[in-house]
Amino acid sequence: MNNFIDIHCHILPGLDDGAGDIGESVEMLKIAEDDGISVVVATPHMGGGIYDTRIDDISRAAGMLRQRTGTPELLIGADVMISPGLIDNLKNGKVPLINNGRYLLLEFPVFSIPPVDYLSNLFDGLEYINVSPVITHPERNAIFSRNMSLLRHLVDAGASVQVTAMSVTGGFGRTVKRVTKELFKRGLVHAVATDAHNTKRRPPVLSKAYLKVKKDFGEDTAERVFITNPRKILNGDDIDT
């Protein structure tokens, strides 16, 4: 097992609630490499009035980390909280897309979602500027977990869905694990990522979740959500559903 691609990882030091310093960042990369991950996309939190992360900060921190170690390959993006002004910030180059392509990691509040009309307008605006949203960890959102038809509506409107590896394996509890499995059954998972934040409680590990998905849904599904679609996201290509 190798060549996993992790499109969501809080590995850059000191920018958010992820790696605390560059030493931990280097150790996280080592854990990822040992787990068979060949590419890590550094995606610090951005927006939502919590983290004042700027694209220059991300590029600078990623460059510093690359100087310390060359593997796995390190690319940049951001885990962007849905908020007013997002379209303008994208137009003005203030928000990084994954690997400078067309895919945007889009994070929703844990206990709510914006009104459907607002989301429809947002998604129309993203489509107009050729940006494809990837909804991050909806299995941990209180609304999506109870109303998967709403998530289906957003997927039909052009979104993709990324769930977290630890959600697959039960690291966030039985309820989240059950919801994640149901999302797979409904065809609402397009990629699995680590969403790693540190070396201990939330490490950059995909192999355990890969084996679980392979066992429950078959090797084709596992390859699609851990390797094929993440690679397409890096390259800005249409993903497989």
ABEGO torsion letter per residue (X at the ends): XBGBBBABBBABBGABABBABAAAAAAAAAAAAAAGBABBBBBBBBEGGABBBBAAAAAAAAAAAAAABAOBBBBBBBBBBBBBGAAAAAAAGABBBBGGBABBBBBBBAABBBBAAAAAAAAAAAAAAGBBBBBBGAAABAAAAABAAAAAAAAAAGBBBBBBAAAAAGAAEAAAAAAAAAAAAAGABABBBAGBABAAABBBBAAAAAAAAAAAAEAAAAAAAAAAAAAAAAAGBBBBX
